[in-house]
Amino acid sequence: MRIQINSNFDSGNIDVISYESDYDVTLKIKSDSAANFRQWFHFKAHCEPFTPYTLKIVSLSNSSYPKGWENYKAVASYDCEEWFRVDTTYDGDCLSISIMPEFDQLYLAYFAPYSCQRHQQLIAQTQMHFDCRHTLLGQTLDGREINLLTIGDENTDGNKVWIIARQHPGETMAEWLIEGLLQRLLDDEDGVARELLSKHVFYIVPNMNPDGAYRGHLRTNSAGKDLNREWANPSLEKSPEVFHVFNKMTETGVDLFLDVHGDEGLPYNFVAGTEGNPNYNERIEALENRFKTQLMAVTPEFQDTHGYPKDAPGQANLSIACNAVGHHFDCLSYTLEQPFKDNNDLPDPAFGWSPNRCAQLGKDLLVAIRSVVNNLR
């Protein structure tokens, strides 16, 4: 056989349906193990270098977000460090990936994976900084760690900024953003970071869903629960990740909350707020507008034209983290969405929306946070 496919590794997900020929393979994405979500793929192809191959992923009209495949290009890597876009077409049901690999191993994925090993390295390295402390909040159902990084002096009278990422594990761009944000926040020579930490405290959960991340899920934990629908009534039996994080929030208080995600269909960076919450008011609206205006001023990667429809007053879903936290703590609360595809306002045909661009957006977020953090109460 001239090509072999393997996904038996961290965040791997694909099934081989058939080998049509030595150079033509039909594949199918596996659903989350305890839920009917199906979109994330990540696998390795053993190939002959400089030989053309066609990899077909089928049954995508029944995937979780069929619109997400339109104008989408898969990512590939030889070294699991640099991820580039490859020729991809979609006919409404079948995604065809055309490749001519330069080496005999090639990784392909829905977006650049953020491995469990990289996550552990991020936690280990960050905790060594003078301003940072690690807290083990608890364990997942599979026995993995729920990690919290606290940055700044908890004895300060300043505001409490909470940032979480990867409630949906396949949205790996969220943790790439957190990595960039942490790099800047812990830079002793960065004036924005130094000023923020002189007055305020950051609580950061880089990966809310480590079980789903390892299992190659798009959206759920090992119990099949969408964590971003568990905030009204989290439980140790089904959603310990949310249970432990929300308990810690209740202990510390929350003055600003950001929940970082990725959107399959919309090729833009945008935010969704809490306009549908029962306690939404002019103070929160003004803070939202100031945050968005500042982020648009600091980077062309962010915009406020394209996004989700606004919730009607009083009609917010309070099981969603952004709404639940904003309502419970009466605070500025945003869901931040990034694209799986590219940013249509600033396209890059070679890399699309990429880990480096995620990280830079994370760094730029600190400027927007600085613009509101002294006026949150």
N, C-alpha and C positions, 0 to 999 in steps of 0.2 A: 504494500500500500504506500502511495507517494505522499500521503498526508495522514496525520493522526491528531485527534483532538482530545484534550484532557482538561477537566475542570475540578479535579479532586484536590483543591487547595483552598486556603483562606479567601473567602468571598467568591469562590468559583460558582458558576451557574451556567450550564448548557446541557442539553441532551443531543446525542447524535441520532438522527432518524435514519439516514441512509448515506452511503457513499455512491453517488451517481456514477462517478468515474474516479480516476486517480487524482483529478484536479477539481472536482465538483462535489461539494458536501452539503447535505441538507440537515439543518439543525433546528432545535426548538428550545425556547426558554422554559425553565421549570418554574412553577408557582412557588410562592413563599410556602414553607413546609406545613403551616397550619392555617393558611388563608388563601383566598383566591386572588392574589395580586401577582402579576407577571409582567415584568418589564426589564429588570436588571439582568445583564449577561456579563460574563467574564470568563475567558478560557484561554488556553494555550494551544497553538497549532505547531506541530512538528512538520516542517516542510523541506522541500529541496530549494536552496537559494536560487534566486533569479529565474524562478518558474512561476508563470501566472496561475492563480487559483481563484475560484469563485466559491464563496461561502454563503449559503442561503439560509436565513432564519425565517421560518414559516409560521403561519397561524397568528400573525400579529394583528389581524383585524379583531381578534378576541383578546388582545393584550389589555392591560389596565388603561393605557392612554394611547390609543391608536394615532391620534393627532401628533403625538410626540415623534413619530417616525418621519413625518413630512419635513423635507429639507434638512434632514439629520445626516450627519456623517459619524461613523464609528471611530473610536480612538484605538491606536495600536502602539506597541512599545517593544523594543528588543531588550531593554535593561530594567524595565519597571520604574524608570526615573523620568525619562522624556516620553511624553505621550503625544502623538501626532494624529491628525485626521487622515482617513483613507477613503478612497472612492466608494460611495455607497448610494444605492438607489432603492426606492420603495414603490411598489405597485399597488398598494392598498391592502396587501396581506403578506407579502414576502419582501424582506430586506435583503438585498444582494450586496455583498461586500467583495470588491475586487482588489486583490493584493498580488504583489510580486515581491516576496520577502528577500532581504539581502543576506539574512542568516537563517540557520535551520530551526530556530525557535522564535516565535512571534506571539505576543500576548495581544488579545483584543478585548475590548470592554465597552460598556455603555457610556461610561465616563471614567476618567483616571481613577483607579481604585485608591483608597486610603487604607492601608493594611493594618491589621491588629498589631503587628510588630512595630510599625511606624507610630501607631497610637501609644504603645507602651514606651517607646523611646521619647516621644513628646512629653509624656507625663514625667518620666524619670529625669530628663534634662531640665524641664521647666521648674521642678520642685527644688532644684539646687540653687536657684536664684535667691538672693537675699530677701527680696520682697514677696516671695511666693511660698505658699504652704499647700501641701497635698492632704486631702481628707478622703478616706475610703468611706463613702456613704452607705454602702451595702453591696449585695451581690444580686446578679440577675438569676433567672430560673435555671440557666445553664452553669451557674457558678462563676460567672465572670464579674470583674470589678466595675463598680459605678464610681468613677473618679471625679472629684471636684478639685479645682485649683482656686485658691483664694489669694488674691494679689492686692497688696496694700495693707494698711494698719486697721484691723478690725475695731480698735478702740477709738478711732476717729469719729467725730460727729458728722462726717460727710455722708454722702448718699451711697446707696448700695446698688451697684449695677450688676445685673444677672444676664449672662449670655449662655445659651445652650445650643447644641448642634446635633444633627443626625438622629432626630427622633425617627425619621425615615432613613434606614441604613444605606439604601442605594443612592441617596443624595450625598455622595461623597464630597462634592464641592463645598459642602458646609464645613467639613473639618479642615479642608485646605484653607478656607477663609480663616478659621480659628487659628491655624498655625501662623499665618501672617500677622493676625492681630496680636498674638502673644509675642512674636518677634519684636514688634514695635513697642508694645506695652512694657516689655522687660529690657528695652534699650536704655541704658543709663545716660546716654548722650542725646536722647530725643526729648526736646523741650515739652512737647505735648504730653508725652507719657509721664514725664517727671511731674508736671503740674497736676495731672489727673490723680496720680498716686499720692501726691502730697496732701490731698483733701478727701479722696474717695476710695472705696473698696470695690474690687471686681470679683465676682464669683462666676467661674467659667466651667461648664461641663462640655468637653470637646466631643464626646460621643455618648449620647443618651441611650443608644441601642446596640451595645457590643455583641449581643447574641445574633441579632439580625444581620449585623455586618459580617460576622464570621460565616454564617450560614448562606450568604449570598442572597439575602432577601432584598426586595425593593422597599417594603413599607412597614413590616411588622416585626415584633419580637418573637421569641421561640414559642409563645403561647398563641400566636396568630393575632395579637392585639396591635392595632394601630395606636401607638402611644400618643399621637396628637388628637386622639378622640377619647382619652382616658382621664383628663384633668378634672372632670366633675366628680369622679368617684374612683380614684386609683386604689389598687389592692395589691397586697403582697403576693397573692395567689396568681394574678394575671398580669399585673403591670408594676412590679416592684421598682422599676426605674423611675417612673413618675412619682410613686409613693414616697420614695426616699428623697428625691429632689424637692418635691413640694413641702415635705416636712422641714427640710433645711431652710427653704425660703421663708416659711412661717417663723422659724427661729431667728433669722437675720433681718427680715423685712426686705422689701423690694421697692426701689424708687424708679428704676428703668429696667425694662426687660426686652431682650432681643432673642428671637427664636429663629435660627438660621436653617434654611431649606434650599431645595432646588426644584424647579418646575420643568416638567417634561415638554410642554407644548410652547410656552411663551419664550421667545428668544431675546429676553431683556432682563436686567436687574431691576427689581422694584420691591416695594414694601406693601403690606396689608395691615391696617390698623384696627382700632376697636370702636369704630363709629356706631356699631350696632349694640354696644353694651348699654345696659340700663343706666349706668352712672357716667356715661360719656358727657363731657361738658366743654365749655369754651377754653378752659385751662389746658385740657388734654389736646384739643384741636390745635391750639396755638403751638404747643410743644411739638406735635407731629409736623406741622408746617415748617417750623424752624429747623427741625432735624433734616427733613427732606431738602429744603432749600440749601442748607449748608453742604449736604452730601453731593448735590448736583453741582455746587460751586467748586468743590474740590476735585471731582472726577467726572469725566464724560461717560464713564462706564455705568453711571446710575441715571435713571430717568423716572418721571412721574406721569407719563402719558399712557403707557400700557400697563395693565395689571388686572387684578380681580375686580368683579363688580362689587360695589359698596353694599354692605349690609344695611337694611332698613333700621331706623331707630328702634331699639329694644328687641331686635330679632337676632342678635348674635348667638352663635352656638357656643355655649359656655363650657363645653367639653374640650374645646380647642385651647391649646396652651396660651396663645396670645390673648385671647378673650378672657380666659379664666384668671390668669395672673393679673391682667389689667383691671379686671373687675374686683378681684379679692383685695388687691393692694392699692386700688385707686391710683394707678401709675401709668406713665407713658409706656406703651407696650406695642411692639411691632413684630410681625413675621417678615423676615427678609428672604426674598426668593432670588435665586440665580438660575441661569439657563443650563440645560444639558447640551444645547446646540452651540450657538454662538451669540454674541451680543450684536443684534442687527444694526445698532447705532454705530458700532466700531468693529466691523468684521475682520477676522484673521483667517483666511482660507487654509493656512497650514496647520494651525493649532486650535482654532475655534476658541470658545471659552475654555480656559486652561487652568491648571493648578496655580501657575504663577500669577495669573490675573485674579483668581480667587484670593490669593494671599495679599495682593496689592489692595484689593477692595477691603480686606480685613484691616489693613493698616490705615486706609483712608477713613474707615468707620470711626476711628478715635477722634478725628477732627469734628465729625458730626456729633459725637457724644459730648465732646468738650463744649460745643455750642449750646447745649441744653442742660448740662449736668448741674450747674449752679442755680438753676431756676426750676427744678423739678417739684418743689414744694412751696 
